[in-house]
Amino acid sequence: MKKIIPDYSKSSFFNDGSSLFCNTLTRHFDFTEYGIFQMKHLNKQSPVTIFISDQVIKIVEEKCEKYIFIENACIKKILHPKTQQLGFRLSKNGQYAEFYGEYIEIWSSLKRYVIQADFLLKYKLGQKIGEGYSSSVYKAYNILNGEKFAVKIVDKYMLSRNDNLEKQYLLNELNILRQINHINLLKLEEIYESEENVYIVTELLEGGNLKNSIFRFRFSEEETIILMQQLYRSLNYLHQMKIFHLNIKFDNIFLRDQQDLTSVCIINFGKAEILKSSITSSKILNHHNSNQLLSFYRKKDIYGISIIILSIFGKKLYQESQMVDELLMKNYDCVSYIEYMNLLPPLQQFFEILFTEKGRSLIDTLTCQDILNLEVFKIKLERRQSKNVQVLQIQTFDQKRQSRFLPRPSQKGHLQLSQLQKNQKLPNINDSSDNKIKQNQSYSPQTENYLSHRLINECKINNYTPRQSILRKLLSPNV
């Protein structure tokens, strides 16, 4: 009996009703060839050459070529019933096509865009690390190699209850995560779907929330400037792609390593906006033209990052969204103390441009690249020495801090090291006639020779006395 492969694309949460194939493209794509495959479609099998470019597959047959937009298409690994050759099946809205051949390389290019169905066959869930209105975040482990990831499990029923707003946030976030590729932005791995849930697999940011590390560890001004640089570089990358986060706050900034500020990572792109060259409407300011809207979004993101930096240097937490609104209206009363922060002059200049009247005329045209060109980022910055190259005695006392940022030597550390050295000292030799040992301490190598000589003589005299008892007697302060 022929085995029927179930097709879930028609009932998929991501089904937008579009067809699997299209014959023309509305814009230019640069394709890369991935080889020859056997395509099976509508009970007809024929050899085709496959080309891929971002979210499009080009299929070249003998007489024609077709295209498949793979974003949110359902995919499944399959086995040819006759030749037992491995392949994959792409489907959309109930229409499907099967491709057999060397698919491993092509799979890595497709997995960020397509929807898979066998999450529990590849991953094992660990502890819960976060929770939201319609989703929960867990640690997940790849069953084959044990590699750790984060998986956001979204309840499809809860999404449908909120007038599709949460659904739009989810689709918007996936759309942006598929486009971005930056060291300081969250990396998407793959997406799965079951009857009840959507599983979004991303990298695991084990350092936790930036806010926890900032107020737990002591970072110098130089280290915090490095953090500023990383954040503005990632924001500049987004803005060059016309992507605006619009929800930057402490809750959406994490670390891969809780003591390495260069590992900072921006997450949560659900409320982000992508501005195309032609703007017909907007969720926020549909009465402004594109340049004004661009300026508004850019300022909102820049202020979001800048308030986080201000919180770190000022050691004070703010109502972030409320403060951003105040600054967008050029109300600087809430940060009137900036001029008295007593920081390095280039750093003081940075805060004055962002948060005082001095920057009123600049802020409307200020870009992340302009900020990165400020003097504060030209200061010669040196990271703390790596812990791996420290003296072994010091490494014994502080095993927790294993990042490239080494804490400043503490008084407790010095006392521990001093005590270790004292404990390793041997008693001094008394040169008096009674050959008694004083309790004051010395590094003299003669001490070991003296003890060894006395131990040998005592053992010869007291043949039946245990050696351990003789040694304890010699080391006694009353000897």
GIJO-V271837 format. One record per run of one state. SS is the DSSP state (hx for helix, st for strand, lp for the rest). FROM is the first residue (numbers start at 1). TO is the last residue. If there is no record, write none. Layout:
SS|FROM|TO / SS|FROM|TO
This chain:
lp|1|21 / st|22|22 / lp|23|31 / st|32|41 / lp|42|43 / st|44|53 / lp|54|55 / st|56|60 / lp|61|64 / st|65|69 / lp|70|73 / st|74|79 / lp|80|85 / st|86|92 / lp|93|94 / st|95|100 / lp|101|103 / hx|104|110 / lp|111|114 / st|115|116 / lp|117|118 / hx|119|122 / st|123|131 / lp|132|134 / st|135|142 / lp|143|147 / st|148|155 / hx|156|160 / lp|161|164 / hx|165|177 / lp|178|184 / st|185|185 / lp|186|187 / st|188|193 / lp|194|196 / st|197|202 / lp|203|207 / st|208|209 / hx|210|214 / lp|215|220 / hx|221|240 / lp|241|242 / st|243|244 / lp|245|249 / hx|250|252 / st|253|255 / lp|256|260 / hx|261|263 / st|264|266 / lp|267|272 / st|273|274 / lp|275|289 / hx|290|314 / lp|315|319 / hx|320|328 / lp|329|332 / hx|333|340 / lp|341|344 / hx|345|355 / lp|356|356 / hx|357|359 / lp|360|367 / hx|368|372 / lp|373|374 / hx|375|378 / lp|379|386 / hx|387|389 / lp|390|391 / hx|392|397 / lp|398|410 / hx|411|423 / lp|424|425 / st|426|429 / lp|430|436 / st|437|442 / lp|443|445 / hx|446|461 / lp|462|466 / hx|467|475 / lp|476|479
